[in-house]
């Protein structure tokens, strides 16, 4: 009887301890919630990578230009025609700087045909850099807020005809049609708000997915042509007073879009995490008279520091 009472006493004591533990957990909330709270951390870091975008808005830099109402110029009124023939080509009693750059006499060259205008306009691969932040809900889930910027360059080729070609064997680049470069410049700032999910064991090299909303600001920056070192700015007309409304409406714009992402996550230490990430995005680029949404891509390296 004494043994049975002793066993019953131990069982009763264990039951009471279990009940007390259950009450303690209930008063503090879900046990898993407590663990997640202890894992919440704010990370800040950097991003550097390459940026590729659609050539759709590259047509803004084709040398035609727009009037103050946003209508594209025809060839005879285009910025390139007026700058080459009138402002730099001996028009209005000015010296023929084009002939000097070409090494020919005045009247021995011609820029008189729309087929001479720039072709193959496209954006070059650009560098993108920015600040990256994330708020870790737990080891695998985080809220992202990123701010990136990129300076884009547009390139195209145009031709000038040499009316009186050199007699005899001609060296490369001295034929009747000579090719020169047009350059456009554009700035973009991109803000991203999204969600990131790490797959698998977070203590190893593993894959992550992310996605969210994106806002971009695009700004027309410059547009020049280069004729054997003679640089001619095509944006001079945009500085005229009647273009103030046009510049504000068509040369700078803010658009909204979405982004996704996939990459590799590596925890280097308790303080540093490194990610290799590929991000496609689909944004409205509000430049020019007919803006639309385009696909862009970036790939780069992130580094997060755990605060």
ABEGO torsion letter per residue (X at the ends): XAAAAAAAAAAAAAAAAAAAAAAAAAAAEBAAAAAAAAABBBBBBBBBBBBBBBAAAAAAAAGAEBBAAGBBBBAAABAAAAAAAAAAAGBGGBBBAAAAAAGBBBGABBBABAAABBBGBBBBBBBBBBBBBBBBABAABBBBBBBBBBBBBBBBBBBBBBABBBBEBBBBGABABBBBBBBBBBBBBBBBBBBBBBBEBAABBBBBBBBEBBBBBBBBABBBBBBGGBBBBAAAAAABAAAAAAAAAAABBBBBBBBBBBBBBBBABAABBBBBBBBBBBBBBBBEABBBBBBBBBBBBBBBBBX
